[in-house]
Amino acid sequence: MKKIALTSIFIFCLFNVSNAQEVDDSQTGAWYMYFWNTQLENSKWGFQGDIQYRNWDLIGDLEQLLLRGGVTYSPNNNIKFTLGYGNITTGEFGDGNETVSESRIYQEALIPQKISNHVYLTHRFRYEQRWVQDQDFRTRYRYNLFLNVPLNQPNLNKNAIYIALYNELFINGQREIGSGQTVELFDRNRLYSALGYAIKDNLKVQAGYMEQSNDNYSKGQLQLSLHHTF
């Protein structure tokens, strides 16, 4: 597990890409998100999902509406598997109202680690199968390293104030996506930092900033998220 942690921290620090502009990357966007998960009583099975309303600007210029949910299986406290489905509507930047729809199936493994009294580390490995409107079938590989550090107490329970960090790397499984279109092997990278507060043991809110970079632009996004376990 130490090798996984060290390798992941290296990836966390390695990717911060900025390239040619296709959208107004000086304009700050905003994402508003709700994440939930629940475990069935006396069972290793559960459910999880999220709703995300993403904007190119602070509000009103739709970047994406993402609806996602899945079935989880936790053989022990050290790993959780998910099989899920997502429906995504992507809007064009600016005044246009054109949208692109996508259906997505994904499989993921979530591996939590506590590497000291105040450092909570989580690895997420995700594999996606994507059906994007007017494109050929695509796949994508994702790796996310999450880091949560409570500031006023040794855990993330009620009343905890904490720093939340993550870095997520996206790699495309196919370069050719139909109609003569191609994409790069590197899809995008997301680097995030936030301040979080635990309203209850099972309810947390985070406010932060994420820089998303791909081969065309690097753009900042404000993020407000609610994290709910029940």
MOVENCOR-V785817 format. One record per residue. SS is DSSP state (h for helix, s for strand, l for the rest). Layout:
ss->SS
ss->SS
This chain:
ss->l
ss->h
ss->h
ss->h
ss->h
ss->h
ss->h
ss->h
ss->h
ss->h
ss->h
ss->h
ss->h
ss->h
ss->l
ss->l
ss->l
ss->l
ss->l
ss->l
ss->l
ss->l
ss->l
ss->l
ss->l
ss->l
ss->l
ss->l
ss->s
ss->s
ss->s
ss->s
ss->s
ss->s
ss->s
ss->s
ss->s
ss->s
ss->s
ss->l
ss->l
ss->l
ss->l
ss->l
ss->s
ss->s
ss->s
ss->s
ss->s
ss->s
ss->s
ss->s
ss->s
ss->s
ss->s
ss->l
ss->l
ss->l
ss->l
ss->l
ss->l
ss->s
ss->s
ss->s
ss->s
ss->s
ss->s
ss->s
ss->s
ss->s
ss->s
ss->s
ss->s
ss->s
ss->s
ss->s
ss->l
ss->l
ss->s
ss->s
ss->s
ss->s
ss->s
ss->s
ss->s
ss->s
ss->s
ss->s
ss->s
ss->s
ss->s
ss->l
ss->l
ss->l
ss->l
ss->l
ss->l
ss->l
ss->s
ss->s
ss->s
ss->s
ss->s
ss->s
ss->s
ss->s
ss->s
ss->s
ss->s
ss->s
ss->s
ss->s
ss->s
ss->s
ss->s
ss->s
ss->l
ss->l
ss->s
ss->s
ss->s
ss->s
ss->s
ss->s
ss->s
ss->s
ss->s
ss->s
ss->s
ss->s
ss->s
ss->s
ss->l
ss->l
ss->l
ss->l
ss->l
ss->s
ss->s
ss->s
ss->s
ss->s
ss->s
ss->s
ss->s
ss->s
ss->s
ss->s
ss->s
ss->s
ss->l
ss->l
ss->l
ss->l
ss->l
ss->l
ss->l
ss->l
ss->l
ss->l
ss->s
ss->s
ss->s
ss->s
ss->s
ss->s
ss->s
ss->s
ss->s
ss->s
ss->s
ss->s
ss->l
ss->l
ss->l
ss->s
ss->s
ss->s
ss->l
ss->l
ss->s
ss->s
ss->l
ss->l
ss->l
ss->s
ss->s
ss->s
ss->s
ss->s
ss->s
ss->s
ss->s
ss->s
ss->s
ss->s
ss->s
ss->s
ss->s
ss->s
ss->l
ss->l
ss->s
ss->s
ss->s
ss->s
ss->s
ss->s
ss->s
ss->s
ss->s
ss->s
ss->s
ss->l
ss->l
ss->l
ss->l
ss->s
ss->s
ss->s
ss->s
ss->s
ss->s
ss->s
ss->s
ss->s
ss->s
ss->s
ss->s
ss->l
